[in-house]
Amino acid sequence: MSLGNRKKSDGANLNHAGGSVWPRQAAPERAGEAGEFGDPFLSAPDIGYGLEPETEPGEAFRFDEPLSWAAPLPEAALRRWGPEAEGRAGKAPERQGRPSGPFPDGGGHGVRKSGAARPVQGGAASKGIWRSVGRPSVPEAEPKGHPFLYVGVISVCTLLLAVIVVMMMPQLTGYFWKDIGNFTFINGETLRYDPKIAQTYKQYRDYLQQDVIYPGVFVDGVHVGEMTIGEARDALSGARASQGGGLFSVTVAIGNRTWIFDSGNVPAVRDVGLATEQAYAVGRTNSTVTIGTKQTPFRERVDAVLAMREKGVNLTAAASYDKEAVRGLIGEIEAYVTRQPIDAQIESFNFATRAFSFTDEQLGVTIDSEALYDKVTASLDRLEKGVTLNVDPVLTQPAVTKAELTAGFKMVAAYTTDTTGDSNRNNNIALACQAINGTALMPGETFSFNGATGQRTIGKGYREAGAISAGQSIEEVGGGICQVSSTLFNAVARADLEIVRRSPHAWPSTYVNRGEDATVNWPNLDFTFRNSQSTPVFVIAYYQDRKCSAEIWGYSLGEGVTIDLKSNIVKTMEPPPDTRYVVNSGMAPGASKETVKPRTGYVVDTYKVWYQNGQEIKREKMHTSTYKAYQRTIEYN
């Protein structure tokens, strides 16, 4: 708190409200840092500064108008006014270093810092005793000095700092003490420097920093450790050249035949440069397994390269080769090995013993070319040498084997018709039977009678015999073979084979029932049937002792199952009663001849009937046959 100054009038007395008088003193003129000071009571009227005893000290101050100072004005000393003030005025303590002032205690109206003495209220205060006057709100305490404590604290701190500096010297400057321990601080931990461990670390560090491939690294079985990349490249190229045979050599063996795949027939190149760079990188990388552990990346690398010294690491140089060349060689192997299966067939038939001889079947042979290609390319990708791939061919069984024919082949159905005494006709029947005898039909195949016999010609041994043409009986080369086709039809129908094409004669035949014949004529009228079974069937046909026989051999229809044909006449058509006469100028004058006999016509339905152990179990209609009614015709001239 700053006090203002007042100028007091010359000769004026400062009167206490209680009657006490402080002698007037001349106000010295003073110029200093704080400014220019005059007598605080000059030009001021006599004013009594009386305070009640209970009044706070701060209320006893009066202020001048604010002045401008070069430095803050200290608080001035103040004493309390009372009955004993005069008696004690001269006993105020002297303040060393302070100029004398207008007050009785010799203190001038100068500058006092906070904590200056001022009169004490009550008791001693009433007698004019001085006390320290602070700011009203914050009293200032007297400073207390402890120099030895300060010196001790500073010494201890200095000692600790020196210890820290000594300990941090290796970490901060790289200088290591010889006679005392060296420490460092890392991640909140204090570590002690061990010369032996440091020397070992340097050995591992130098080992990892060497500019060669680490020991224990192999490329294609060649050790490239302790080599530079260039040295390793040269070593690998030289190793392959000394081994000969190129990059690979793979042999494919099938049975007693072998094929070789090597650089001679499969062009290939190897990327040695990439392999050596990969070899150099082994042991120089880190993984993520050390994250969250106390193991350092350096320790991980050390463990890796040390493990390689014992276990080793083998790399394979990538190679590229012509895969189309491989496919071409596989195709050649497949073409050589593949063989279609051959079924067993009837070789001969003994009419007397009904004994058949069969040819041996032949197994088919194939290979899985895609699987073989995958095996060969896998070996070539690994650059294997001296490897043999044994391939087992896939055997395919024929549809019919000799054993099956011998054990299960039996007669399914047979039919026999009687021939006439016409030798020419019987000759033609025998030739036709020989033509179709021994025919084998696989499932789904179709038999053609005209296809089996071909055109009947004299050159084939056929003779002229009676035949039907345009409703007339004529002589024709190959006449009589319709009896063979009709006999075969009856056997085929009873063997439950599918009839594809069948035609009735112009009028019913004498050797088969109505509706159960099948006429043929080269080349437009044919008899055909299809093997609708799931197994092969065989046709046996022969002529013997004026009998024509046809047999169908194959798998049976079932235990005790047989088939027969039943025909019913649906309609009968009588011929006209009168005779038709036709002029034939080619005949001798006056000659005549009956060319068409009167014949009754029929409409016949034919059924296929199944029996099991002699009992009918099923019946289905096969076809309807129509035979025309013919009028008697006589030609004449």
C-alpha positions as CSV (number, residue, x, y, z in Angstrom):
1,M,0.0,0.0,0.0
2,S,1.5,3.5,-0.9
3,L,1.0,6.5,1.1
4,G,0.6,10.0,-0.3
5,N,2.5,13.0,0.9
6,R,1.1,16.1,2.3
7,K,2.7,19.6,2.6
8,K,2.3,20.9,6.1
9,S,2.2,24.7,6.7
10,D,5.3,26.4,8.3
11,G,4.9,26.5,12.0
12,A,1.9,24.4,12.1
13,N,1.6,21.8,14.8
14,L,0.2,18.3,14.3
15,N,-2.4,17.9,17.0
16,H,-3.6,14.6,18.2
17,A,-7.3,14.4,18.8
18,G,-6.5,13.7,22.4
19,G,-4.3,16.7,22.9
20,S,-0.8,15.3,22.2
21,V,1.4,17.5,20.0
22,W,4.2,16.2,17.7
23,P,6.8,19.0,17.2
24,R,7.1,20.4,13.8
25,Q,10.2,19.8,11.8
26,A,11.4,21.3,8.6
27,A,10.5,19.2,5.6
28,P,13.7,18.4,3.8
29,E,13.8,18.6,0.0
30,R,14.8,15.2,-1.5
31,A,15.3,14.0,-5.0
32,G,15.9,10.4,-5.6
33,E,14.9,7.4,-7.7
34,A,11.4,7.6,-6.4
35,G,10.9,11.1,-7.5
36,E,10.9,14.4,-5.7
37,F,9.7,14.4,-2.1
38,G,8.6,17.5,0.0
39,D,7.3,17.8,3.5
40,P,4.1,15.8,3.5
41,F,2.4,18.3,5.8
42,L,3.2,21.6,3.9
43,S,0.2,23.5,2.8
44,A,-2.1,21.2,4.7
45,P,-4.3,22.5,7.6
46,D,-4.0,21.0,11.0
47,I,-5.9,17.9,11.0
48,G,-6.2,15.5,13.8
49,Y,-5.8,11.9,12.9
50,G,-7.6,10.3,15.7
51,L,-8.6,6.7,15.6
52,E,-10.7,4.7,17.9
53,P,-8.7,1.8,19.5
54,E,-10.8,-0.7,17.6
55,T,-10.1,0.8,14.2
56,E,-8.1,-1.4,11.8
57,P,-4.6,-0.1,11.1
58,G,-5.3,0.3,7.5
59,E,-7.9,2.9,8.2
60,A,-5.4,5.3,9.7
61,F,-3.8,6.1,6.4
62,R,-4.6,9.1,4.3
63,F,-3.8,9.5,0.7
64,D,-2.7,12.3,-1.6
65,E,-3.7,12.7,-5.1
66,P,-1.9,10.1,-7.3
67,L,1.6,11.0,-8.3
68,S,3.8,9.7,-11.1
69,W,6.9,7.8,-9.8
70,A,9.8,6.2,-11.4
71,A,9.6,3.3,-8.9
72,P,6.9,2.1,-6.6
73,L,6.6,4.0,-3.4
74,P,7.3,1.9,-0.4
75,E,5.0,2.0,2.5
76,A,5.8,4.6,5.1
77,A,6.1,3.9,8.8
78,L,3.2,4.8,10.9
79,R,2.7,4.7,14.6
80,R,-0.5,4.9,16.7
81,W,-1.4,8.0,18.5
82,G,-2.0,7.8,22.3
83,P,-1.4,9.3,25.8
84,E,2.1,7.9,26.0
85,A,3.1,8.7,22.4
86,E,5.3,11.6,23.3
87,G,7.1,9.8,26.0
88,R,7.9,7.0,23.7
89,A,8.5,8.9,20.5
90,G,12.2,9.0,20.8
91,K,12.5,5.2,21.6
92,A,11.5,3.9,18.2
93,P,14.2,1.5,16.8
94,E,16.7,2.9,14.4
95,R,16.5,1.6,10.8
96,Q,19.9,1.1,9.4
97,G,20.4,2.6,6.0
98,R,17.3,4.8,6.1
99,P,17.5,8.6,5.9
100,S,16.2,10.7,8.7
101,G,12.9,12.3,8.3
102,P,10.5,14.6,10.0
103,F,9.4,12.0,12.5
104,P,10.7,11.9,16.1
105,D,12.3,8.5,15.5
106,G,14.6,10.0,12.9
107,G,12.8,8.1,10.1
108,G,12.2,10.4,7.1
109,H,9.2,10.2,4.9
110,G,11.1,7.8,2.7
111,V,10.5,4.4,1.2
112,R,9.6,1.3,3.2
113,K,9.0,-2.1,1.8
114,S,6.2,-4.3,2.9
115,G,6.7,-5.6,6.4
116,A,7.8,-2.1,7.7
117,A,7.2,-1.6,11.5
118,R,4.1,0.2,12.7
119,P,2.6,0.7,16.1
120,V,0.9,-2.3,17.7
121,Q,-2.8,-1.9,18.6
122,G,-3.8,-2.1,22.2
123,G,-1.4,-2.5,25.1
124,A,1.9,-1.8,23.7
125,A,0.4,0.1,20.7
126,S,-1.0,2.7,23.1
127,K,2.5,3.4,24.3
128,G,3.8,4.1,20.9
129,I,5.6,0.8,20.3
130,W,6.5,0.1,16.6
131,R,5.7,-3.0,14.7
132,S,5.9,-4.3,11.2
133,V,3.4,-2.9,8.9
134,G,2.4,-5.1,6.0
135,R,-0.2,-4.7,3.4
136,P,-3.6,-4.9,5.0
137,S,-4.7,-8.0,3.2
138,V,-1.4,-10.0,3.1
139,P,1.0,-9.5,6.0
140,E,4.7,-10.1,5.0
141,A,6.7,-12.6,7.1
142,E,10.2,-12.1,8.2
143,P,12.7,-14.1,6.1
144,K,14.4,-17.0,7.8
145,G,17.8,-18.3,6.5
146,H,19.1,-22.0,6.6
147,P,22.3,-21.9,4.5
148,F,23.6,-25.3,5.6
149,L,20.4,-27.0,4.5
150,Y,20.6,-25.4,1.1
151,V,24.3,-26.4,0.7
152,G,23.4,-30.0,1.6
153,V,20.6,-30.2,-0.9
154,I,22.6,-28.7,-3.7
155,S,25.5,-31.1,-3.0
156,V,23.3,-34.1,-3.0
157,C,21.7,-33.1,-6.3
158,T,25.1,-32.4,-7.8
159,L,26.3,-35.8,-6.7
160,L,23.3,-37.5,-8.2
161,L,23.7,-35.6,-11.5
162,A,27.3,-36.7,-11.6
163,V,26.3,-40.3,-11.0
164,I,23.7,-40.1,-13.8
165,V,26.2,-38.5,-16.2
166,V,28.8,-41.2,-15.4
167,M,26.2,-44.0,-16.0
168,M,24.8,-42.4,-19.2
169,M,28.3,-41.8,-20.6
170,P,28.3,-45.0,-22.7
171,Q,24.9,-44.4,-24.1
172,L,25.4,-40.7,-24.8
173,T,28.9,-40.5,-26.1
174,G,29.9,-44.1,-26.8
175,Y,32.7,-44.0,-24.2
176,F,32.9,-47.0,-22.0
177,W,34.5,-47.0,-18.5
178,K,37.1,-49.6,-17.9
179,D,37.1,-49.8,-14.1
180,I,33.4,-49.3,-13.3
181,G,30.3,-50.8,-14.7
182,N,28.6,-49.3,-17.8
183,F,24.9,-48.9,-17.9
184,T,22.2,-47.8,-20.3
185,F,18.5,-47.1,-20.1
186,I,16.2,-48.6,-22.7
187,N,12.4,-48.7,-22.5
188,G,12.4,-47.9,-18.9
189,E,14.9,-50.6,-17.9
190,T,18.5,-50.2,-16.7
191,L,20.8,-52.5,-18.6
192,R,24.4,-53.3,-17.6
193,Y,27.1,-53.5,-20.3
194,D,28.8,-56.9,-20.5
195,P,32.0,-57.0,-22.6
196,K,31.7,-60.7,-23.3
197,I,28.1,-60.4,-24.5
198,A,29.0,-57.4,-26.5
199,Q,31.9,-59.2,-28.2
200,T,29.5,-62.1,-29.0
201,Y,26.9,-59.7,-30.4
202,K,29.6,-58.2,-32.6
203,Q,30.4,-61.6,-34.0
204,Y,26.8,-62.3,-34.8
205,R,26.4,-58.9,-36.2
206,D,29.4,-59.3,-38.5
207,Y,28.1,-62.7,-39.5
208,L,24.8,-61.3,-40.5
209,Q,26.4,-58.4,-42.4
210,Q,28.6,-60.4,-44.6
211,D,27.7,-59.9,-48.3
212,V,27.4,-63.6,-49.2
213,I,24.7,-66.2,-49.1
214,Y,24.5,-67.7,-45.7
215,P,25.8,-71.3,-45.2
216,G,23.3,-74.0,-45.4
217,V,21.4,-72.7,-48.5
218,F,21.1,-75.1,-51.4
219,V,19.7,-74.5,-54.9
220,D,18.6,-77.6,-56.8
221,G,20.8,-79.7,-54.4
222,V,23.9,-77.5,-54.9
223,H,25.3,-75.8,-51.8
224,V,25.7,-72.0,-52.5
225,G,26.4,-70.9,-49.0
226,E,29.4,-68.5,-48.4
227,M,29.1,-67.5,-52.1
228,T,28.2,-64.2,-53.6
229,I,25.3,-64.0,-56.0
230,G,27.6,-64.1,-59.0
231,E,29.6,-67.0,-57.7
232,A,26.4,-68.9,-57.0
233,R,25.1,-68.2,-60.5
234,D,28.3,-69.6,-62.0
235,A,28.3,-72.6,-59.7
236,L,24.7,-73.5,-60.6
237,S,25.3,-73.2,-64.3
238,G,28.4,-75.3,-64.1
239,A,26.7,-78.0,-62.0
240,R,23.9,-78.5,-64.6
241,A,26.4,-78.6,-67.4
242,S,28.5,-81.2,-65.7
243,Q,25.5,-83.3,-64.9
244,G,24.4,-83.4,-68.5
245,G,20.9,-84.2,-69.8
246,G,19.6,-80.7,-69.5
247,L,17.3,-79.5,-66.7
248,F,15.2,-82.7,-66.3
249,S,14.9,-86.2,-67.5
250,V,11.6,-88.1,-66.9
251,T,10.8,-91.5,-68.3
252,V,7.3,-92.8,-68.9
253,A,7.0,-96.6,-68.8
254,I,3.9,-98.4,-70.0
255,G,4.3,-102.2,-70.1
256,N,7.6,-103.0,-71.9
257,R,7.7,-99.6,-73.7
258,T,9.3,-96.4,-72.4
259,W,9.3,-92.8,-73.5
260,I,11.8,-90.1,-72.3
261,F,11.0,-86.4,-71.6
262,D,14.2,-84.3,-71.5
263,S,15.6,-81.1,-72.9
264,G,16.2,-82.9,-76.2
265,N,12.5,-83.1,-77.0
266,V,11.1,-80.6,-74.6
267,P,12.8,-77.2,-74.9
268,A,13.4,-75.6,-71.5
269,V,15.3,-72.8,-69.7
270,R,16.0,-72.2,-66.0
271,D,16.0,-68.8,-64.2
272,V,19.2,-69.2,-62.2
273,G,19.4,-65.4,-61.5
274,L,16.1,-65.4,-59.6
275,A,17.1,-68.5,-57.7
276,T,20.4,-67.0,-56.5
277,E,18.7,-63.8,-55.4
278,Q,16.2,-65.8,-53.4
279,A,19.1,-67.8,-51.9
280,Y,20.7,-64.5,-50.9
281,A,17.5,-63.3,-49.2
282,V,17.2,-66.3,-47.0
283,G,17.9,-65.2,-43.4
284,R,17.7,-61.5,-44.2
285,T,14.1,-60.9,-43.5
286,N,11.9,-60.9,-40.4
287,S,8.5,-62.2,-39.7
288,T,5.7,-61.0,-37.5
289,V,6.0,-63.7,-34.9
290,T,8.1,-61.6,-32.7
291,I,5.4,-58.9,-32.3
292,G,4.3,-58.8,-28.6
293,T,7.3,-60.9,-27.5
294,K,10.7,-60.0,-26.0
295,Q,12.5,-61.4,-28.9
296,T,14.2,-58.8,-31.1
297,P,14.3,-59.0,-34.9
298,F,18.0,-59.3,-34.7
299,R,17.7,-62.4,-32.4
300,E,15.1,-63.9,-34.9
301,R,17.5,-63.5,-37.8
302,V,20.4,-65.0,-35.8
303,D,18.3,-68.1,-34.8
304,A,17.3,-68.5,-38.5
305,V,20.8,-68.5,-39.9
306,L,22.1,-70.7,-37.1
307,A,19.3,-73.2,-37.9
308,M,20.3,-73.2,-41.5
309,R,23.8,-74.3,-40.7
310,E,22.4,-77.6,-39.2
311,K,19.2,-78.3,-41.2
312,G,19.8,-76.4,-44.5
313,V,17.4,-74.9,-46.8
314,N,16.9,-76.2,-50.4
315,L,15.5,-73.9,-53.1
316,T,14.5,-74.9,-56.6
317,A,15.2,-72.7,-59.5
318,A,12.1,-71.9,-61.5
319,A,12.2,-73.3,-65.0
320,S,10.0,-72.8,-68.0
321,Y,9.5,-75.3,-70.8
322,D,7.3,-75.9,-73.8
323,K,4.2,-77.5,-72.5
324,E,2.7,-77.9,-76.0
325,A,5.7,-80.2,-76.7
326,V,4.8,-82.2,-73.7
327,R,1.2,-82.6,-74.9
328,G,2.4,-83.7,-78.3
329,L,4.5,-86.5,-76.8
330,I,1.6,-87.5,-74.6
331,G,-0.6,-87.7,-77.7
332,E,1.9,-90.0,-79.4
333,I,2.0,-92.3,-76.4
334,E,-1.8,-92.4,-76.3
335,A,-2.0,-93.2,-80.1
336,Y,0.5,-96.1,-79.6
337,V,-1.2,-97.6,-76.6
338,T,-4.9,-97.2,-77.4
339,R,-6.5,-100.4,-78.9
340,Q,-10.2,-101.0,-79.2
341,P,-11.6,-104.2,-77.6
342,I,-12.6,-107.0,-79.9
343,D,-15.6,-109.2,-79.1
344,A,-15.6,-113.0,-79.2
345,Q,-17.5,-114.3,-82.1
346,I,-18.8,-117.6,-83.4
347,E,-16.1,-119.2,-85.4
348,S,-17.8,-122.3,-86.6
349,F,-20.9,-124.4,-86.2
350,N,-21.2,-128.2,-86.3
351,F,-24.7,-129.1,-87.6
352,A,-24.3,-132.7,-86.3
353,T,-23.3,-131.9,-82.8
354,R,-24.7,-128.4,-82.5
355,A,-21.3,-127.4,-81.1
356,F,-20.0,-123.9,-81.6
357,S,-16.5,-122.7,-81.5
358,F,-15.7,-119.1,-80.6
359,T,-12.9,-116.7,-81.3
360,D,-11.0,-115.2,-78.3
361,E,-11.9,-111.8,-77.3
362,Q,-9.3,-109.0,-77.2
363,L,-9.1,-106.5,-74.4
364,G,-9.1,-102.8,-75.3
365,V,-6.3,-100.6,-74.0
366,T,-6.4,-96.9,-73.3
367,I,-4.6,-94.4,-71.0
368,D,-5.8,-91.4,-69.1
369,S,-3.9,-88.8,-71.2
370,E,-4.8,-85.9,-68.9
371,A,-3.7,-87.7,-65.8
372,L,-0.4,-88.6,-67.5
373,Y,0.1,-85.0,-68.6
374,D,-0.4,-83.8,-65.0
375,K,2.2,-86.4,-63.7
376,V,4.8,-85.5,-66.3
377,T,4.5,-81.7,-65.9
378,A,4.6,-82.1,-62.1
379,S,8.0,-83.9,-62.4
380,L,9.2,-81.4,-65.0
381,D,8.2,-78.5,-62.7
382,R,10.4,-80.1,-60.0
383,L,13.3,-80.5,-62.5
384,E,13.6,-84.1,-61.6
385,K,16.2,-86.3,-63.3
386,G,16.3,-90.0,-63.6
387,V,12.7,-90.4,-62.5
388,T,10.5,-93.1,-64.0
389,L,6.7,-92.8,-64.1
390,N,5.1,-96.2,-64.4
391,V,1.7,-95.9,-66.0
392,D,-0.9,-98.6,-65.8
393,P,-3.0,-98.7,-68.9
394,V,-6.8,-98.8,-68.6
395,L,-8.1,-102.1,-69.9
396,T,-11.6,-102.1,-71.5
397,Q,-13.5,-105.3,-71.7
398,P,-15.2,-106.4,-74.9
399,A,-18.9,-106.6,-75.1
400,V,-18.8,-110.4,-75.6
401,T,-16.2,-112.7,-74.3
402,K,-15.5,-116.3,-75.2
403,A,-16.4,-117.5,-71.7
404,E,-19.7,-115.7,-71.8
405,L,-20.5,-117.3,-75.2
406,T,-19.5,-120.8,-74.0
407,A,-21.3,-120.7,-70.7
408,G,-24.4,-118.6,-71.4
409,F,-25.0,-118.9,-75.0
410,K,-28.1,-120.9,-75.8
411,M,-30.8,-121.2,-78.3
412,V,-33.6,-118.7,-77.6
413,A,-35.9,-119.6,-80.4
414,A,-35.9,-121.9,-83.5
415,Y,-38.2,-122.5,-86.4
416,T,-38.1,-125.2,-89.2
417,T,-40.1,-125.5,-92.4
418,D,-40.3,-128.3,-94.9
419,T,-39.1,-127.8,-98.5
420,T,-40.2,-129.5,-101.7
421,G,-38.4,-132.0,-103.9
422,D,-37.4,-129.3,-106.3
423,S,-33.6,-129.6,-106.3
424,N,-33.0,-126.1,-107.8
425,R,-35.2,-124.6,-105.2
426,N,-33.5,-126.5,-102.4
427,N,-30.1,-125.4,-103.8
428,N,-31.2,-121.8,-103.6
429,I,-32.5,-122.3,-100.0
430,A,-29.2,-123.9,-98.9
431,L,-27.2,-121.0,-100.4
432,A,-29.4,-118.4,-98.6
433,C,-29.0,-120.3,-95.3
434,Q,-25.3,-120.3,-95.7
435,A,-25.3,-116.5,-96.4
436,I,-27.1,-115.6,-93.1
437,N,-25.7,-118.3,-90.9
438,G,-23.3,-117.2,-88.2
439,T,-24.6,-113.6,-88.2
440,A,-23.9,-111.8,-84.9
441,L,-26.0,-108.7,-84.0
442,M,-24.9,-106.4,-81.2
443,P,-27.6,-104.6,-79.2
444,G,-29.3,-102.0,-81.5
445,E,-27.9,-103.4,-84.7
446,T,-30.3,-104.2,-87.6
447,F,-30.2,-107.2,-89.9
448,S,-31.1,-107.0,-93.6
449,F,-31.9,-110.2,-95.5
450,N,-31.0,-108.7,-98.8
451,G,-27.9,-107.2,-97.3
452,A,-26.8,-110.5,-96.0
453,T,-27.5,-112.6,-99.1
454,G,-26.9,-109.9,-101.7
455,Q,-28.4,-110.1,-105.2
456,R,-29.1,-113.7,-106.1
457,T,-27.2,-114.5,-109.2
458,I,-26.1,-117.5,-111.2
459,G,-22.5,-116.5,-110.5
460,K,-23.2,-117.1,-106.8
461,G,-24.6,-120.6,-107.5
462,Y,-28.3,-119.7,-107.5
463,R,-30.6,-121.5,-110.0
464,E,-33.9,-120.8,-111.6
465,A,-36.9,-122.0,-109.5
466,G,-40.5,-121.2,-109.0
467,A,-41.3,-117.8,-107.6
468,I,-44.3,-115.4,-107.4
469,S,-44.4,-112.2,-109.4
470,A,-47.4,-110.0,-110.1
471,G,-49.7,-112.7,-108.8
472,Q,-48.3,-115.3,-111.2
473,S,-46.0,-118.2,-110.6
474,I,-42.8,-117.8,-112.7
475,E,-39.4,-119.3,-112.9
476,E,-36.7,-117.0,-111.5
477,V,-33.0,-117.2,-110.5
478,G,-33.0,-117.6,-106.8
479,G,-36.6,-118.8,-106.6
480,G,-37.6,-120.3,-103.3
481,I,-35.5,-118.1,-101.0
482,C,-38.6,-116.6,-99.6
483,Q,-38.9,-119.8,-97.6
484,V,-35.6,-118.9,-95.9
485,S,-36.8,-115.4,-95.0
486,S,-40.2,-116.6,-93.8
487,T,-38.5,-119.3,-91.6
488,L,-36.1,-116.7,-90.2
489,F,-39.1,-114.4,-89.5
490,N,-40.7,-117.0,-87.4
491,A,-37.6,-117.6,-85.4
492,V,-36.9,-113.9,-84.9
493,A,-40.5,-113.2,-83.8
494,R,-40.3,-116.0,-81.2
495,A,-37.0,-114.6,-79.9
496,D,-38.7,-111.3,-79.1
497,L,-36.6,-109.2,-81.5
498,E,-38.1,-106.1,-83.1
499,I,-39.5,-106.6,-86.6
500,V,-38.6,-103.6,-88.7
501,R,-39.9,-104.5,-92.2
502,R,-41.9,-107.5,-93.2
503,S,-44.3,-108.1,-96.1
504,P,-46.7,-111.0,-96.8
505,H,-46.7,-112.9,-100.1
506,A,-49.3,-112.4,-102.8
507,W,-51.1,-115.4,-101.5
508,P,-50.5,-117.5,-98.4
509,S,-47.6,-119.9,-98.5
510,T,-47.9,-123.6,-97.9
511,Y,-44.8,-123.9,-95.5
512,V,-46.0,-121.3,-92.9
513,N,-49.3,-120.3,-91.4
514,R,-51.3,-117.4,-92.8
515,G,-49.9,-114.1,-91.5
516,E,-46.6,-115.6,-90.5
517,D,-44.6,-115.3,-93.8
518,A,-42.1,-112.8,-95.0
519,T,-41.4,-112.4,-98.7
520,V,-38.3,-110.8,-100.2
521,N,-37.4,-109.6,-103.7
522,W,-34.2,-108.0,-104.9
523,P,-33.7,-105.1,-104.3
524,N,-37.0,-103.3,-103.3
525,L,-38.6,-105.9,-101.0
526,D,-36.6,-106.8,-97.9
527,F,-37.0,-108.4,-94.5
528,T,-35.2,-106.6,-91.6
529,F,-35.2,-106.8,-87.9
530,R,-33.3,-105.1,-85.0
531,N,-31.6,-106.6,-82.0
532,S,-33.7,-104.9,-79.3
533,Q,-32.1,-106.9,-76.5
534,S,-29.3,-105.7,-74.3
535,T,-27.1,-108.7,-75.3
536,P,-25.8,-110.0,-78.6
537,V,-27.8,-112.4,-80.6
538,F,-26.6,-114.9,-83.2
539,V,-28.4,-116.3,-86.2
540,I,-28.0,-119.9,-87.2
541,A,-29.5,-121.0,-90.5
542,Y,-29.1,-124.2,-92.4
543,Y,-30.7,-126.6,-94.9
544,Q,-30.6,-130.3,-94.3
545,D,-32.8,-133.1,-95.5
546,R,-35.3,-131.0,-97.3
547,K,-35.7,-128.9,-94.2
548,C,-34.9,-125.2,-93.7
549,S,-34.1,-124.2,-90.1
550,A,-33.4,-120.9,-88.4
551,E,-32.2,-120.5,-84.8
552,I,-31.7,-117.4,-82.7
553,W,-29.0,-117.8,-80.0
554,G,-28.6,-115.4,-77.2
555,Y,-29.7,-114.9,-73.6
556,S,-32.9,-116.6,-72.7
557,L,-36.1,-114.8,-72.3
558,G,-36.4,-116.0,-68.7
559,E,-36.7,-119.1,-66.8
560,G,-39.4,-121.2,-68.5
561,V,-40.5,-118.4,-70.8
562,T,-41.2,-119.0,-74.5
563,I,-43.0,-117.1,-77.3
564,D,-45.3,-118.5,-80.0
565,L,-47.3,-116.9,-82.8
566,K,-51.1,-117.1,-83.2
567,S,-52.9,-115.9,-86.3
568,N,-56.6,-115.3,-86.7
569,I,-58.5,-114.9,-90.0
570,V,-60.5,-111.7,-89.7
571,K,-62.0,-111.8,-93.2
572,T,-62.2,-114.2,-96.1
573,M,-62.6,-112.9,-99.7
574,E,-63.8,-115.4,-102.4
575,P,-62.5,-115.0,-105.9
576,P,-64.8,-114.1,-108.8
577,P,-66.6,-117.3,-110.1
578,D,-65.9,-116.6,-113.8
579,T,-62.7,-116.9,-115.6
580,R,-60.8,-114.0,-117.0
581,Y,-59.3,-114.5,-120.5
582,V,-56.3,-112.4,-121.7
583,V,-54.9,-112.4,-125.2
584,N,-51.2,-113.1,-125.4
585,S,-49.9,-112.6,-128.9
586,G,-46.7,-114.1,-128.0
587,M,-48.2,-117.5,-127.7
588,A,-48.6,-119.9,-130.6
589,P,-51.8,-119.5,-132.4
590,G,-54.5,-121.6,-130.9
591,A,-52.5,-122.1,-127.7
592,S,-53.8,-121.2,-124.2
593,K,-52.5,-121.4,-120.7
594,E,-53.9,-120.8,-117.2
595,T,-51.6,-118.0,-115.7
596,V,-53.5,-117.2,-112.5
597,K,-55.4,-119.8,-110.5
598,P,-58.4,-118.8,-108.6
599,R,-57.3,-118.0,-105.0
600,T,-59.3,-117.0,-102.0
601,G,-58.3,-113.8,-100.2
602,Y,-57.8,-113.3,-96.5
603,V,-57.3,-110.7,-93.9
604,V,-55.3,-112.1,-91.0
605,D,-54.3,-110.7,-87.6
606,T,-51.1,-112.2,-86.0
607,Y,-50.4,-112.1,-82.3
608,K,-47.3,-112.7,-80.2
609,V,-48.1,-114.8,-77.2
610,W,-45.9,-115.3,-74.1
611,Y,-45.9,-118.5,-72.1
612,Q,-44.3,-119.4,-68.9
613,N,-44.0,-123.1,-68.2
614,G,-46.7,-123.7,-70.8
615,Q,-49.2,-121.1,-69.4
616,E,-50.1,-118.0,-71.4
617,I,-49.0,-114.9,-69.6
618,K,-49.2,-112.1,-72.2
619,R,-50.5,-111.5,-75.7
620,E,-49.9,-108.6,-78.1
621,K,-50.9,-108.0,-81.7
622,M,-48.0,-108.0,-84.2
623,H,-49.5,-107.1,-87.5
624,T,-52.3,-107.6,-90.0
625,S,-51.7,-109.4,-93.3
626,T,-53.9,-109.0,-96.4
627,Y,-53.9,-111.6,-99.1
628,K,-55.8,-110.6,-102.3
629,A,-58.4,-112.8,-103.9
630,Y,-57.3,-113.8,-107.5
631,Q,-59.7,-114.5,-110.4
632,R,-58.8,-117.4,-112.6
633,T,-57.0,-116.1,-115.6
634,I,-56.3,-117.8,-118.9
635,E,-54.0,-116.4,-121.6
636,Y,-54.5,-117.4,-125.2
637,N,-53.7,-116.5,-128.8
